[in-house]
């Protein structure tokens, strides 16, 4: 087992976009970052990039949709470190943005695909790693959500996202927020905190090929709110939903 006095952070989907930016910032803050990546090669490439900047990074093959992959990842982290301090549930998909025939709010296949990764993947990873997080003196779970998962925002005509209808994605993030609330209640007696964060509209590949040009926020800027939740002190909230500007309505 490797003994480390630095915070140990696992980021799902940590090999690119917001996940990789989060790894950069957490590493710069002194954490050891575990890059959870479905593709082993891209995970390795991300680690090389991080290490070139002096960040201690380790690639961990992890497909949140595969129970066997999740089981193998938690066994490895347990064997090598015996604990986990930070879990960032970042892996997510938005197939409605890239599916040409996504013309109806009742496309059951899109709902299944989206929930499989955005909700069930987060549940599977959190359930598997929770015993390791509870061994930490200050475990932190960060669920990367979206204002588009806010029911208050979806029903507010003044919202800039009011006319954006991607129901499978929006429902999956609303469900992820529900998970945050339930977990925070269940973990209230211990030292593990769990929160949802909205990084904003980020320049990543999540929303399709045109997203990088249209999105106003760089991945590094967006990652700041994720890192803030990951590094909350003892007085920080649990069971909250916030973005860079402050609390977000559920």
Buried (B, 14 or more C-beta within 10 A) or exposed (E): EEEBEBBBBBBBBBBBBBBBBBBBBBBBBEBBBBBBBBEEEBBBBBBEBBEEEEBBBBBBBBBBBBEEBBEBBBEBBBEBBBBBBBBBBBBBBBBBBBBEEBEEBEBEEBBEBBBBBBBBBBBBBBEBBBEBBBBBEBBBBBBBBBBBBBEEBBEEEEBEBEEEEBBBBBBBBBBBBBBBBEBBEEBEEEBBBBBBBBBBBBBBBBBBEEBBEEBEBBBBBBBBBBBBBBBBEEEBBBBBBBBBEEEBEB
